[in-house]
């Protein structure tokens, strides 16, 4: 092995090897895009057999050999998230400049826990967070940190809510003493169709699933405010301890937005932490036309923002924004080998002091680079297109026979059902399931499936601005044809 070709350094041979590997990989990727289908690979059992090959040979086959294996086994069988035939999940295509950012991030491999591991990366994240706080309406007392995704951002918000409540309302230090004796009385309120990270967070924080109170939704899939008030009043009367309400700003299936400003007022009156899970809907802030739909986010104590959904950046890239920076205190813990207090006094920022993670990627670069690249006007156009495509599909389905719609979209998701009055509900369920499978394996089209009112429905998640109305019409025609 030529040791000069192991890493990228200032050695000429190493630099040439790096360029060669990147160029070969880039070429293999571009050659893999042979059609516009979202998926052209085999069914699950055949795919398992295909990739069942020895991973660790006695003698290495070198980069070229390994790349050939990858070209044969992996690249043809990826889901193509950039295809306009991919609309199953909140799983977006990736903007080209953010792919370039990923190359930089991986090559330099900065770790965001201490300044001496990531000098300029630390300062870029700090500046990016400041400007994100301003973008979402927070003042200079706010702060934030990048996370692995919406689940971790939600856990961060709920973690801080729990400790804030214990410190401020119970005069109790969880950080030092652990959970108080009355922890079983803690209650968190969230929509019945909120993200499952609510229950997972409650479990990880020692509160358990039973602490999560699911609030009914109305016919537009928004949290019912009267039900929320009643549930809080009932729990308080029973001696329970309401500590947090989570509004969903863009539900996973419907893109519905809970009434943010009204929930903020309830939380203020009750002395409860208000968290907004805006992992999906946060992207609407980039649209002059539609940002009013998420008005009031600045009234939340914490906000989850995901950049690998409507912002179309590579996984993973999320951020947890906090209205009052002092509430990050529960995460602060100094170690002599990492975030020494004397360093911080001299201006060395160690971001581990406000993060659940220690080792962490420089994901802020994707946001920093892309925002500069696209500007307000470019982002405005991307978001508007996605939202308006959803409205187009909703209106079109209303004119077609054999389709039943759910609620009108606020963001870019559409839930609907193929329906034949001659069939039973159970038979119609099976038709919807079969159509989705046929789309994947016969047509290379990947759409979503969910349950609404106990019945199987199909779903379009339209976060690809390349999708045209003509393309959507063709897809709806194809679905109508496949159900026959």
N, C-alpha and C positions, 0 to 999 in steps of 0.2 A: 504493500500500500504506500502510495506517495503521500506522506503526512502533510505536505504543503497544499494538498487538495482536499483536506478534511473540512476546513472552515473558510469563510471569506476573511481574508486579511489584506494587508497592503502588499503581500507577495504577488509578483506578476502571475505565477502559475495558478495561485488560488483565485485571483480575479478572473483569469481566463476560464477556469473551470466553472466558476459561478455563472458567468455569462453563458457558457455552453449549456449548462444544466437548465437555466431559466429559459433559454431560447428553445431547447428541445421540448421542454414541458409546455411552453406556450404553443408551439407548433402542434403537439399532440392534442391539446385542448381544442384548438381551432379546427383541426381535422375531424374531431368527434362530432362537430355540429353539422351533420349530413342532411338533416331535415328539420322541419319546424314542429315536430311532435313533442309532447311533454314527456312521454315515456315510450320506449321501444324495447324494453328488456323483457325477460321471461316472467312467468308466473312464479309465486314464492318458492315452491318446492324445487323447481328447475333452477332458480337462481341460487338456492342454497347449495345444490350439487355443483354448479358452475364454479363457485368461489371456494370450494372445499379443496384447497391445494396446500402443500407444505409451506409454512411461513418462514421457517428458519433452516435453510439448507446448510450442509456441512461446510460448503465453500460458497462464498457470496458470488452472485452472478453479475455484480457491477450495476452502475446506474442504468446503462443502456438496456441491460437485460431486465432489470426490475421495471423500467418504464414500459418495455414491450408487454410485460405481464399486465401492467396497469392499463395499457391501451386495449388489451384484449378482454380483460375481465371486469374492469371498473368503469372506465369512461363511457362505454356504450350503454351502460345500465344505470346511469344516474338519472334522476328526475331533472328535467330541464326547467328550472324555475323561471328562466327568461322567456319561455314559450308562452304565447298567448293562449295556449291550450292548457295551461296550468293555473288553476284557480280553486284549489281545494282548501287551502289553509292560509293563515296569516304568516306566510312563508314567501318572501318576495324575491324577485330578481335583484341582482346587485348592480348598482351604478358603476360604470367602468372606472371612475376615479377612485371609488372606494376599494376596488380590487387592487389598484395600484397602491393604495394605502396599506392594504393587508400585506403586500409584498415587503413594504418598508418595515411594517410592524414585526413580521416574522424574521426578516433578515437581521435587524438590530436587536430584537429580543429583549427589550427593556422590561423590567419588573417594577410595577408602580407602587411598591410598598415603601421604599425609602429614596430620598433625593439622590444619594450616591449611586443608586442602581438605574436612575432614569432622570437625569438633570433636566434636559429640555422637555422631555415627555411630561414630567411633573408640572412644569410651568405652563405647558400647553393645556393640560387637563384643567389646571386651576383657572386659566383664562376662559376656556370653553365652558366650564361650569358656571362661571360668573355671568357669561353672556346668555347661557340657557336660562338661568334664573331670571334675568331681565326679560328675556323673550316670553316667559310664562307669567310675567307680572309680579314677581317677587322683588323686594327691595334689597338694599345692600347688606342687610343682616342675614341673608339667606346663604345657603351653601348646598353642595351636592357631591356625589361620587359616582363614578361609573361602576356598573355591575355586570354580571354574566347574562342577565336577561330579566324579563318581567317578573318571574317568580322570585328571584333574589331581591329585586327592587321592592316588591310588595312585602317580602319578609323584613327587609330593612325598615320600611315605614311602620309596620306593625310592631316590630321589636322596639323601635323608639317610642311608639305610642304606649306600649306596656310600661316601659321604664319611666316615661314622663308621668304617667298616671300614678305610678307607685311613689315617685319622688314628690310630685306636686300635690296630689290628693290624699295620699296615705302617709306621707312623710316617712317613706320606707326606701332603703337603698338595695335594690335587687342585685346590683353589681357586686356588692360586698356580701350580702346575706342570702342570696338565692330567692326563690319565690316566697311571698308571704303566705301565712297559713290559710288565708281566705282566697287563695288563687282560684279555687274551683268556682268562685262566684263571678269571676271576670267574664264580661260579655262583649263580643265584637259583632256588629251588625253589617250585613252585606246582602246584596240582591240574591235571590234564589237561583239566578243564572250567572252569578259572578264566576270568576276564574277559580279553578280548584286549588290554586296556591293559597287561598284563604284558609282552608282546612289544613293544608300541609304546613303553613306557617304556624298555625295554632298548635299543631302537634310538636313541631320543632322547638317552640318556645315554652313547652311544658304546660300549655293550657288545655290541650285536647280538643277534639272535634266538637264536643258538647258546648264549648265556649262560643262557637260560631252560630249566630242566629240568622237564619235565612229569611229575608224580608220578601213577601210576595211582590210580583210585578204586575203592571197594568197591561192593557191590550197592545201597547206599543213597546212592551218589553223593558219598561223603565221601573225603577223602584217606586213602590207605592208609599207616598209620604205619610198618609194617615196610618197605614199599617206600621211604618217605622216608629211613629210617635207612640202608638198603642203598645208596641212591643217593648219599647224603652220604659214606658210608664209601668207596665205590668212587671217587668223585671225589677225595677226599683222598689215597687211595692212588696216584692217577695224577698228583698234584701240582696239582690244581685248587684254587680258593680259594672255598669256600662262604661267602657274605657275607649272605644273606638268605633267609628262608622267608616266603611269603605264604599265609596261611590265608584261604579264602573263607568268609565268614559270610553265607551266602545266595547260592547260585549263581544265575546269571541264569535258567536254564531250570527248575531243580528246587527252588530255595530251600533246597538242602541246606547243612548247616553242618559245616565241617571240625572235627575234635576240637581245640578251641582250647587247652585246658589241657595236653593231652598234647604238642602241638606246641611250646607254650611251654617245657616241660621239656626237650625235645630241643634247642631253640635255646639255652637257658641252658647246657646241658652242652657244646654245641659252640662256644659263643661267637659266635653268629650273631644278627643283627638279626631281630626278629619283627614282621612287619607283618600287620595284619588288614584285609582288604578287606570291610568291613561296610556297603558302600554300600546293600545291600538289607536285610540282617538287623538293622542298627542300630535300626530302628524298634521291634523287640521289647522294647527296654528300657522302653518306656512301658506295658507290660502286666505287672501283678503275677503273672498266671497263666503267662505264657510267657517272661518275661525270663531264666529259668534256662536256656533253650536257648542263650543266648549268653554264659553264665557264663565268666569268664576273660579277657574283653576287656582288663581292667586289667593283664594280664600282657604285653600287646603293647607293643612300643616305639613303634608308631604305629598309628593307626586311621583308616580312611576311613568317614565318616558322610555319607550323602546324605539331604537333606530333601525332594527332589523325587521320592522313591519312596514308601516306606511312610508317610512323614510328610505326604504329600499337599500339598506346597507348590509354587508355580510354579517352573518351570525358569528360571534355574539356581540351585541352592542346595545346596552341599556344604561339608564341613569336614574338615580334616586335623588330627587331635589327636596330640600328641607327648608321650610319657611324661616325657622330660627336656628342659626348655625350652632347655638349652644346646646341644642338637643342631640348633637352628635357625641356628646360627652361619654355616653355609655360604651362607645367603641374604643375610647382612648386607654391605652396601656403601654407603658414604656419598657423597652428592653435594651440592655446595654449594647447588644450586638446589632441593633437595628435603628431605632428611633430615639436616640439619646436626647434628653431635654436640653442640654447645652447647645446642641446643633440647631434645634428649633428656635432657640433664643437668638441665634445668629442668622436666622433667615432661611435655614434649610428646611423646606416643607417635606414632611414625611406623611404621605397620604394614607398609610396603614392606620393612622389614628382615627379615621372616620369610615373604615371599611370592614365588612364581615370577612373579607378575604385578606390574605397576606400577599402571596404572589398573584399578580393581576396584570392583564394585557393592557397595552397602550391603545385601547379602542377609541379614545377621544380623538385620535388623529383622523379617523374616518369622518367624523362629524366636522372637525375643523377644516379638513381639506375639501370636503364636498360642499359645505356651505359657501366657502370662498369660490369654488368652481362654478356653482349654479347661480348663486345670488338669489335675492328675493323673487325676481321675476321668473327665473327658471323653476324654482320650487313651487311657486304659485301655479304655474301651468301643469306641472306633474300631478299635484294633489287635486286640482279642479277636474282634470280628466278622469281620474279614478272615481271620484264622488259622482260625477255626472254620468259615467258609464253605468253605475249601479241604478241610478234613477231611470235611465233609459231601459234597462232590463225590466225593472219593476213595472213601468208603464207598458212595455211590450207584452209582458206576460198577462196583463189585465185584458188584452185584446185577443188572446189566444184561447181556444177551447182545450180542455183536458189538463189545464194547469191551475193550481190553487196557490195563491200568494199568502205570505204572512205579513208582517208589518212593513210599512214604507221605510226605506233605508235612510239613515242619517249620515252614514259614512259610505263604505264601499262593499257591503255584504248584502246578499240577497238569499233568502231562504224560501223554497217553494216545493210543491209536491205535484207529481204526476197523478192524475185522478180520473178514474173511470167509474161513473155511477153504477154501471152494471156489475162491478166487482165489490167484494167486501173490503172493509178496511185492511184486514190482514192480507188479502190478495193484492191490494194496491201497495202495501208495504213491500211485498216481494217484487213487484214491478219496479219500484224505485231502486231497490237494492241491485236488481239485475241490470238495470240501465247504467248505473254507476260502474259496475264491473265491466260491462260491455264497452263503455267509453274508454276505460283504461287499457284493456287488453286487445280490443279490436280496432280502436280508433286513435289510441295514444293520447287521449284527452283525460286529464285528471281533475275531477271536481269533488266537492265535499259531500258528506252525508251526516245528518244529525237527527234529533228527535224533537218534535214540537207537538205539544198536547198529546203525547203518547204515541204519535204516529211518525213513521219514517219520512223524512224530507231530504231534499237535495239542496246544495248550497254552492253559490258562486262567491268567491272572495276576490274582488276585482282590484288588485293593487299593482297591476301592470299597465302603465299609461300607453303602451303600444297597442293595447286591445282596441279595435275599432268597432263601431256599431255594426258594420257589415259582418265582422267576425262573430259578434254576439248573435246576430240574426241566424247565421249559419249553424251555430251551435244549438240554438233553440229548435231549429228545424230538425237537426240530427237527433236530438233527444226525443222529439215528438215521433220521429220515424222509428227509433229503437224500441219504443214502448209497445209498438204494435206486435 
